[in-house]
Amino acid sequence: MIFSPIKIGSLDVSNRIVVAPMCQYSANNGVMTDWHTQHLMQLGYSAAGLVMVEATAVEEVGRITHNCVGIYNEKCIQSLKKNIQLAKSVAPNQSCFGIQLAHAGRKASTQRPWEGRSSLTKDENPWKTICPSPIPFQETWHVPQEMKLSDIERVKKKFISASLKAVEIGFDLIEIHGTHGYLLHQFLSPISNKRKDKYGGNLENRMRFPLEIFSSIKDCLPKDFPLGMRITGTEWENNGIDENEATMFVKELEKIGCHYVCVSSGGNTPSPKIPTGPHYQVHLANKIKKHTKMVVRTVGMITDPIKANNIIINQDADMVAMARAFLSNPRWVWDAAKVLNHNIEVPPQYARRI
């Protein structure tokens, strides 16, 4: 069931409920603020088996917005360390904390969602972005610079450095962001990758950069340190990544020691026809799970405890991640435990005594 333990690499996770990484767009120059403190401490005592910290940029130009969290200088690192320590201080002993490392590529230098979510204007202090090919996300957006081989090597080193810093900070798990239209997804997709060198063309070439990133990180981490990737199950486009390509990518990740994948979708085109609704991505995780021995996590409009539990019982996925469900109810796990008649550890300050 959803409250059964699971192992990811060397990490014992007490249950299969995950707080999905959620961008807060509330940092100052990559540094977390008081908003992150209350946000992460609140999620810290949720009793979720795994709490994921939001997409965190490995270099400054890899931020989505001016207000995204980074892990590229000492101030960023200290703010992450402070906030993860505070979150752990109120969390149940068995809760684990992970970080999602990311680079936005051509989807960097944009407005926050509530400001329009568009490409930054000249008056909004934009910066130059990078992509496998000089193709804008939308016609009205900035044109990214095509990455040179030197850029590719630089970004690899940034991911390695960020991963080592994440371990030093005290994170229990690292996730590489490979979906939602960000840089590694941009390399994987034939929609955004039109390169003519060894990093473009057929799937083998388009997979090369994400796999090199993953392999480089794997090599520098302690043995069996929990390492996974969030991937694209489909782009919901006729000329994009489909379930078969996603499966092939997962098989390659497994070969190089990936411990888990979180299967999401879309994000690399402006208006994909996504059939959104409860559990709309579960079938993608189910497809992947049939072809791998790795832990498979699903995500996307999952809110009901009984239905979430059935995902695990039916073996559609090994773990269930939720985002907005936790924003609406940070004590979702407590309520789910009551519904499913399971005892969990909660803060004694909030425990019922009579």
Buried (B, 14 or more C-beta within 10 A) or exposed (E): EBBEEBEBBEBEBBBBBBBBBBBBBBBEEBBBBEEBBEBBBBBBBBBBBBBBBBBBBBBBBBBBBBBBBBBBEEBBBEBBBBBBEBBBEBBBEBBBBBBBBBBBBBBBBBBBEEBEEEBBEEEBEBEEBBBBBEBBBEEEBBBBBBBEEEBBEEBBEBBBBBBEBBBEBEBBBBBBBBBBBBBBBBBBBBBBBBBEEEBBBEBEBBBBBBBBBBBBBBEBBEEEBBBBBBBBBBBBBEEBBBBEBBBBBBEBBBEEBBBBBBBBBBBBBEEBEBEEEEBBBBBBBBBBBEBBEBBBBBBBBBBEBEEBBBBBEEEBBBBBBBBEBBBEBBBBBBEBBEEBEBEBBBEEEEEEEE
